[in-house]
């Protein structure tokens, strides 16, 4: 399927892509120069991650976990995350990064129920007022309104950058949730398959924080997982308790399935089995790998699989990556860095491109991926000021 001509801009556009994942570890920013869509030309310039202030992170986590919060709490979190995003961009401008000509602000997902409703917090107005450039936000709602899951949305960018006539590829993102995009060799957009595979590092990170060391946000260098042992009994419990792999795709998931309630059930079973916290972390890490490999094998049965290209913060976990590279599918595992984009910033890069598509009037979803009944332009736009009344 050929995408329409780039009518809106005739030159490369500096786009800032801002992404906050389900792991709630902070706000990542990537500057991307987008020149054209067909042929695809989008160059990663630089990236930075800003850790959330503890108070803001705690409030966002409480909302996302379904804690006891008021409408006022949600409204203030909406405002404060927007202000934080603005300050991050101001900081980069002060360091000489320049002013973006367009911003794609994903916001922080606090609730997502595919085909029903989704909510990302973060008021884009603060960025818009500060910089005066168009800001695209609320990327997922239009796909849900069209009957889709609202996720995943990055697969269109996966397709634009990584489609190949000779090699079938899976583009893997390991964030709080893991997801894959399957790009069968020589096939078009209508043959792209993509969906969430289950937990990425969400369960691992939370287990480390709750059961091992409250000062840690994640398993640094997988030291905790490597001190533990994988429990076959706990893995069996996970496979019995979690039926996500049995659902057909398109499908998506998030904290509503793999949040605190689910983790506490796992912890209760682990205690009955006499497992140490390190064993729980090791087993949850193994479960992430199992779910990725299971779903990759599922899609590979269609047209084969030659390469997995991995990205996301979970690729910094050496236990998970070593297990992936030893996959039973016998498939080569690369990262986005092998193709010019740092692995930690692929989703920021993708939402910068999606913002460009929205501002230019392109559809940004893939109905065969999300289950939507039609293609739609994603997001809401704060447009640039053109003039005013006197």
N, C-alpha and C positions, 0 to 999 in steps of 0.2 A: 504494500500500500504506500503510495507516494504522498508525502506531506505537502501542504500548500507552500507557496513561495513566501520568503521572508519579506513581507511588505512594510512592516512597521519601522524597522531600522535598516540602514544601508551600511552600517559600520559596526565594529565590535562594541559590545555594551558591557560595561563593568557592573556585574551583578553580585550582590552579597546574599549568600544563602545562610539562613540561621536555623539550626535544628537542635531540638531538645528531645532526647530519646526516652524510652520507657524506663531506662535505668536511673533517670533523675540525677545524673551526676553533674550536670551543668549545661551551659549553652555553647554550642560550637558554631563558629563562623568561618565561612570560606568565601574568598573573593575569586570570581570566575569571569573571564572574558568570553562572552558568547558572540560568535561571529555569524554563524548560520546554522540552520537545522538540516538542510538538504543541499549539499553534503554537510554532515555534522562536524562543526568546528567549535569546540568549547574548551578553553585552556584554564587549568587550575593555576591561580596566581599565588595564593598564600592562605593559611588557615590558623586559627587560634581557638582554644577552648577556655572558657571562663567558668570556674567552679561557682555553683550557686552559693550565695550567703546561707549559712546554716538555718537562719530563721525562715527564709523564703523556701528553702528546700523542705524544711519540716512542714510548712503549711501546704505546699503542693502535694507532698506525700500523704498528708492527712486527708486531703480532698480526694486524691486518687485511690486511696485505700478505703474510701467510704466512711471516714471518721465522722464524728459529730461536729459538723460545721454549719454555719449560718449563711444566708445569702450575702451578708456583709463580708464574711470571710472570703467567699468566692470572688466578690467584686474587688476586694482589696488585692487579692492574689492576681487577678486579671490586670489590674493597674500596675502593680509592683513588678510583675514580670515584663510588662511592656517598657517600663522605665529602665529596668535592668538591661534589657536588650539595647535600648537607646544608648545607655552609658557605655556598653561594650563597644558599640560602633564609634562613639565619640572618642573612646580610648585609642582605637585603631587609627582613626583619622589623625589624632594627635601624634601618633608615631610615624606618620607619613604615608599611611595606606591610601589616603585620598578619600573622596566622597563617592559612594556608590551612585550609579545612575538608576538603579532599580534594586529593590530588596524583596527577597522571598523569605517570609517569617512564618515558619511552621507552627510555632507555639508549643506548649507542653500539653500532651494528651493526658487528661485526667479521667476521661471515660470514653470507651469505644464499644459499641455494640453493632457489629456489622449489619447492614441493611435496615437498621432502625435509627440509631442516633450516634453522634460523635461530638466530643467537646475538647477543643484545644484552648488553653488559657494563654493570655498574652495580648494586650491591647496594642495593635500596630500604630495607633494614632500618635503615640509618642515618638516613634521613629519618623513618621511622616512629617510631623510638625517641625522636628529638629532639622531634617535634611531636605525636605521639600521634594523628594523624588517619589515616584509611585511605589507603593508597598503592597505586595500580594500576600494575603493570609487566608486562613480558614480553607485550606486546600481540599479537605475531605468531604464536606457537606454536600456538594453538588453531585458527587458520585452516589452517595447514599440516597439523595433525592431521586436519582435515576434508577433506583432499585439495586445499587451495588453495595459491596462490603465497605466501601470507603478506604480500602487498603487491599494490597499494597499499591502505592502510586509510583514508586521509583522504577518499576519495570519498563516504563516507556523510555527512560533515560538509559537503562541497561541495554535496551534494544538498539537505541540510536548509536551507542558507543561500541557495543561488543558483538553485534550480529556478524556472522561470518558465513561464507559460502561453503567452506570445507570442514569447519569444526563446530560440533555441538557443545554448548557451554552452559554451565549453571553459574549465575552470579549470586553469591551468597553474602548476606549481611548478618553479622552477629552483633546485635545490640542487646537491649534488655530482652526483646523478642528476636528470634532468628527468622529470616525469610529467604526464599530462593526465587530466582527468575530463570526459567529454562528457555534457552534460545536454540532451537533445533537448526542444524546447518541448512543453509539455503532456503529457509522458510520465511514467510512474511509475518507482519504484525499480528495477523489473526491466529497464528499458530503459537504465539508466546503463551507460556504457562507460568503463573507466579502465585505464591501464597506464603503465608506464615507457616513455618514448620513446627513452632512451639517455643519453649523457653530458649532464650539465648543465655545471657549471664544474669538475668533478673533474679532467679532463684539462688544462684551461687552467691551473688553480691549480698543479697539480703540475709542469707544463712551466715555468711562471714560476719556481718555486722551484728546480728542478733545472738548468735551462738558461740562465736569465737572471740571477737574483739570489737567492742562498740566504737572504737576509734578508727576502724578500717571500713572503707566503703566498698572495697573489692579485694579479690584474692591476688595480692601483688606477686607477680612472677609465678603464680600457681603454687606458691610454697605450701599453702595449707592443704590443697588437694593432693600434693605429692607426699605429704606426711600421713595422709589417710589411706584407706583401702576402699576399693569399690565393693559395695555390699550387693551380692546377687539377690538377697532377700528383699532389700529395699528397692532395687531396680524392678523386681517383680511386682512389688506393691505399687510403684509408680505406673507401671504398664497397666495394672488392673484399675487403678484409681483414675487415671487420665485417659479418656477415650478420644482425645483430639486427633490422634493419628488415624482413627477409623472414620472420621468425617471426610466426605468427598470435597474436592476443591472445585471452584474458588472458596477459600475460607480465610479467616483472619482471627487473631486472638490478641490478648493483652493482659493487663493487670487484673481485669475482672475474673480471669481464669487462674492466672499464676501469681496472685497476690499473697498477702499475708495469711489469709485463711487457709489457702492451699498449703503454704509452707508449714504452718503450725500442725496440720494433719500429718505431714511428712515427719516433722520433728517428734510428734507423739509416737508414731510407729517406730522411728529410729531408737527412741528410748526403750521401747518394749523389746527391741532386738539387742539392746546393750551396746549400741554404736557410739563412738566418740564423735564430737562435732566435726573433726577433720574427715571422718569417714562419710559424713553427710555431704560435706562440700565435694569430696571426691566423687561420690555417687551422683550428685546433681550435675557435676561437670560431665560425667560420662553420659548422663541422660540427654544433655544438650547435644552431644555428638551423635548419640543413637538416633535422635529425632531428625537431625539434619541428614544423616546418611540414609535413613529409612526413606525419607521423602525424595532425596536425590535419586535413589535407586528406582523409586516409583515412576518418576518422569523419564528417567533414562531408558526405560523399556520401550518408549515410543520411537525415538530416532537415535538412540545411543548417546554416549556422553564422553567427551574428550578432555574437558578441563573444568575445574571449579575455580572461580575467581572470587576471593574472599575479601571482605572489608568489615568495618565496624570495630568498636572498642574490644569486642570479644576476641579479635585476632591477636590482641596483646597478651592473651592468656596462653602460655606455652604448652600447658597440658592439653587444652582443647585443640590447639593447632597441630601438635604432634600426633594426636589421635586422628585428626582429620586427614593428615598426610599419609597415615597408615590405613586409609579407608579400604574396605573390602571390595570396592568397585574397581580398584586399580587405576584410579583417575588422577592425573596431575593436579596439584593444588597450587595456585598462584595468588597474588594479592593485587589490589588496584595499583599499588606502587610500581608494579611491573609494567603498568600502562599509563604512568604519568600523573596519578592522583593518589595522595597519601591515603592509606587504608582507613584512617580515623575520620576522614572528611568526605567520604563518598556520598553520604546522604545529604550533607550540606551542599556539595557540588550538584547533586541531583535536584534539590529544591531550588537552587539558583537557576538551573535550566528550566524547571517547571514554571518558575515565575516568568521567565522570558517567554515561554510558550503561551502562558495566560495573557500577558501584556500584549502579545502579538495576535491573539485570537485563535490560537491552536487548541484543539482538544487535548487534554492531558491524561485521560484515563484510557484503559484498554478493557472493553467490555468482557472479553474472553477471560480476563484476569480477575476483575472485581465482581463480575456477574451483573453489571449494570445493563439496562436495556438499550442504552445508546451512548455514544461518545459525547462528552460535555467539556466545556472550558472550565477549568478548576479555579476555585478561590474567589475572594472578594478583593477589590482593588481600591486603595486610596489613590486617586489620580493626581497628577501634577497640576499645580495652579496655572491656569491659562490667562486669567484676568479677573477683573471684578467690576462691580457697578459703582458709578460715581454719584 
